[in-house]
Amino acid sequence: MNKDYPIINADVLILGGGSAGVMAAIRAKELNPNQKVVVFEKGDMKYSGCIARGMDALNIVAIPEISTPELYVESNSIACEGIMDEPVNYRMAERSWEMMKKLEDWGVFFPKDENDQYDILQVHPKGKFCVTMKEPELKTILAKKAVDLGVKIINRTMAVRLLKDGDRISGAIGMNVRSGEIIVCKAKTVILSSGGTARFGLPDNGHLYGVYDYPGNTGDGYCLAYRAGAELSGFEYTLVYYIVKDINAPLLYITLTRGAKLFNAFNERKDQAHPSIRSMFKEHVMEDSGPMRINMNHLPEEKVKEIEELLFTTERPACERFYEGRGIDFRTGEIELWPTEVFLCGGHGLTGVRVNENAETAVPGLYAAGDTSLVARGHLSGAFVFGEISAESASEFAAKNGDVSLDEEQINAFISERDSRLAQNTNEIAIEEFEYKVRRRISDYIKPPKNEYKLDRALWWMDRFREELSTMVRVQDVHDLFKLFEVENIIQCATMSALASKERKESRWTPWHYRSDYPETNEQEFKKHIVLTQGERLEDVKISYAPIIRMDKEA
Ligand SMILES: Cc1cc2nc3c(=O)[nH]c(=O)nc-3n(C[C@H](O)[C@H](O)[C@H](O)COP(=O)(O)OP(=O)(O)OC[C@H]3O[C@@H](n4cnc5c(N)ncnc54)[C@H](O)[C@@H]3O)c2cc1C
């Protein structure tokens, strides 16, 4: 082949070097140091993804003698209101303790008290699984490990298309987000670990990137999987978090579990009844009793310092500047909470590529892990454990199956598309303005509460936006170009979310899928997954159902 792009080879290609991706890369090299492991990462793996630096807890660890994987499955099933496949969740919990010990061996700090006990919090309906972690260098530790093991990391590279050899996956096309150059990776297996759709609805602060989840995640993994023939589910689970107003940064569990008080707008105490993000959002929106506020002025200095240390180092260091700017001192002031933008995510929610307990998708050679995959509410534990599982399955598949061939036509098709997008340089609308409008419509029509009228309006707008992406959006440089590909994925996710939401003619996970025209839960008809696959064209979304998978495999 005579072409102007490089082709590299991989046994395992990982798309997205966040929590799941970096763990998959490490595991693949641990298993076989001689296999070629490549990561395409849109940002820079050292600080990219949800972790960015560190995190205050590993949310699901079944610590022996304290809790069990069985209890976790029971507990999470309650939280998922029954829409949860048991085997994947069992597998995650079963390996969570081993995972935590491994992290500890690598130097990740899990504090213990004077009796040598971990700090374990209850955040699930049943059982204590949430273990405090204090590790501001979590991501850099993992990234360094991957580099030391010889993983080839290609930063600033957005995976734009998967490649197929017949039914089987054969690699992916990456595009450098700064130069627009194409790189092709011919790969025996591919792991999708590019997070959820963080840039979905528009946050109330109006900033495109001022979102709760990592803003580089624009549903690319979902769309790549969908285009390649994999199954998606849970797109009607439209999450809205309830956290610090304007910065959309977390602090709830960090403060409440350390004795902070919570008040609603009527000065009623709310912290005693173990409020969840879901119940707080419900009260704020549906009972109009918000905004709620966190108050810590009764806490001893050492507790306030502990909270500050966690928030200002481990979670998001930018929080310190935010509170300083607002003139808020935790010793005297209050922290106002507010609903975030609506977003889609497998780790906090139920949206994702359908995988089995081996992280396999419906496409041979294609695996998914972390927020891209559907391991319901797996959080960071799910990303790490399924990062490992996907690497184990992919490595085995790569070893057992022969080489793949590249289909030049698939690559040329993308290059033509890129070039025609670059030719849109005289169009009128800046991509940022367009993204703002798309996401405002998502907030208007897909953010819960929902109804048929709103969802139809969402679909009408998304069809129109799909067309305007070509006829109106201006692409002046490579920056605009890759933003356009991101916005195309956001539009596709919105279409899929509106369709799944229309299909689930009931209310479940209220308020996250609250249908004002179907306010009741319908166990009879809707205790099942709504599955999406691609039809003839990108916008032809096929809808089917799948039963809930139990441990004994009975539906
Ligand atoms: C603010 C916040 C706090 C949290 N706190 C906790 C907690 O305390 N405990 C807990 O257990 N869980 C927590 N979670 C959840 C947990 O962090 C996530 O579930 C987990 O990190 C998801 O990992 P991931 O690899 O799927 O996604 P990410 O870590 O976000 O990684 C996705 C990566 O893919 C890259 N990418 C995206 N698109 C492409 C593309 N097209 N090509 C190449 N690369 C791409 C991104 O740049 C990113 O690096 C928190 C999440 C958030 C957002």
PDBQT file of the ligand as one rigid body, heavy atoms in Angstrom, charges set to zero:
ROOT
HETATM    1  C1  LIG A 601     -15.209  13.898  39.681  1.00  0.00    +0.000 C 
HETATM    2  C2  LIG A 601     -15.262  12.413  39.836  1.00  0.00    +0.000 A 
HETATM    3  C3  LIG A 601     -15.027  11.832  41.074  1.00  0.00    +0.000 A 
HETATM    4  C4  LIG A 601     -15.080  10.442  41.211  1.00  0.00    +0.000 A 
HETATM    5  N1  LIG A 601     -14.810   9.891  42.437  1.00  0.00    +0.000 NA
HETATM    6  C5  LIG A 601     -14.766   8.555  42.552  1.00  0.00    +0.000 A 
HETATM    7  C6  LIG A 601     -14.372   7.966  43.790  1.00  0.00    +0.000 A 
HETATM    8  O1  LIG A 601     -14.038   8.655  44.748  1.00  0.00    +0.000 OA
HETATM    9  N2  LIG A 601     -14.346   6.609  43.869  1.00  0.00    +0.000 N 
HETATM   10  C7  LIG A 601     -14.675   5.806  42.812  1.00  0.00    +0.000 A 
HETATM   11  O2  LIG A 601     -14.643   4.573  42.968  1.00  0.00    +0.000 OA
HETATM   12  N3  LIG A 601     -15.042   6.340  41.624  1.00  0.00    +0.000 NA
HETATM   13  C8  LIG A 601     -15.077   7.679  41.470  1.00  0.00    +0.000 A 
HETATM   14  N4  LIG A 601     -15.416   8.234  40.265  1.00  0.00    +0.000 N 
HETATM   15  C9  LIG A 601     -15.736   7.343  39.118  1.00  0.00    +0.000 C 
HETATM   16  C10 LIG A 601     -14.476   6.814  38.455  1.00  0.00    +0.000 C 
HETATM   17  O3  LIG A 601     -13.466   7.766  38.523  1.00  0.00    +0.000 OA
HETATM   18  C11 LIG A 601     -14.740   6.469  37.003  1.00  0.00    +0.000 C 
HETATM   19  O4  LIG A 601     -15.807   5.554  36.935  1.00  0.00    +0.000 OA
HETATM   20  C12 LIG A 601     -13.510   5.867  36.332  1.00  0.00    +0.000 C 
HETATM   21  O5  LIG A 601     -12.363   6.632  36.582  1.00  0.00    +0.000 OA
HETATM   22  C13 LIG A 601     -13.746   5.757  34.836  1.00  0.00    +0.000 C 
HETATM   23  O6  LIG A 601     -12.589   5.314  34.189  1.00  0.00    +0.000 OA
HETATM   24  P1  LIG A 601     -12.532   5.247  32.603  1.00  0.00    +0.000 P 
HETATM   25  O7  LIG A 601     -11.186   4.742  32.244  1.00  0.00    +0.000 OA
HETATM   26  O8  LIG A 601     -13.708   4.568  32.088  1.00  0.00    +0.000 OA
HETATM   27  O9  LIG A 601     -12.694   6.767  32.131  1.00  0.00    +0.000 OA
HETATM   28  P2  LIG A 601     -11.613   7.920  32.214  1.00  0.00    +0.000 P 
HETATM   29  O10 LIG A 601     -10.705   7.716  33.381  1.00  0.00    +0.000 OA
HETATM   30  O11 LIG A 601     -12.339   9.206  32.126  1.00  0.00    +0.000 OA
HETATM   31  O12 LIG A 601     -10.736   7.704  30.930  1.00  0.00    +0.000 OA
HETATM   32  C14 LIG A 601     -11.201   7.887  29.633  1.00  0.00    +0.000 C 
HETATM   33  C15 LIG A 601     -10.007   8.302  28.787  1.00  0.00    +0.000 C 
HETATM   34  O13 LIG A 601     -10.316   8.175  27.418  1.00  0.00    +0.000 OA
HETATM   35  C16 LIG A 601      -9.764   9.267  26.716  1.00  0.00    +0.000 C 
HETATM   36  N5  LIG A 601     -10.536   9.399  25.481  1.00  0.00    +0.000 N 
HETATM   37  C17 LIG A 601     -11.816   9.810  25.338  1.00  0.00    +0.000 A 
HETATM   38  N6  LIG A 601     -12.178   9.707  24.047  1.00  0.00    +0.000 NA
HETATM   39  C18 LIG A 601     -11.111   9.220  23.378  1.00  0.00    +0.000 A 
HETATM   40  C19 LIG A 601     -10.860   8.887  22.028  1.00  0.00    +0.000 A 
HETATM   41  N7  LIG A 601     -11.779   9.043  21.075  1.00  0.00    +0.000 N 
HETATM   42  N8  LIG A 601      -9.628   8.430  21.692  1.00  0.00    +0.000 NA
HETATM   43  C20 LIG A 601      -8.655   8.273  22.612  1.00  0.00    +0.000 A 
HETATM   44  N9  LIG A 601      -8.847   8.589  23.907  1.00  0.00    +0.000 NA
HETATM   45  C21 LIG A 601     -10.057   9.022  24.283  1.00  0.00    +0.000 A 
HETATM   46  C22 LIG A 601      -9.881  10.427  27.668  1.00  0.00    +0.000 C 
HETATM   47  O14 LIG A 601      -8.976  11.440  27.333  1.00  0.00    +0.000 OA
HETATM   48  C23 LIG A 601      -9.589   9.743  28.998  1.00  0.00    +0.000 C 
HETATM   49  O15 LIG A 601      -8.220   9.773  29.293  1.00  0.00    +0.000 OA
HETATM   50  C24 LIG A 601     -15.377   9.632  40.095  1.00  0.00    +0.000 A 
HETATM   51  C25 LIG A 601     -15.602  10.223  38.844  1.00  0.00    +0.000 A 
HETATM   52  C26 LIG A 601     -15.556  11.600  38.716  1.00  0.00    +0.000 A 
HETATM   53  C27 LIG A 601     -15.799  12.208  37.360  1.00  0.00    +0.000 C 
ENDROOT
TORSDOF 0
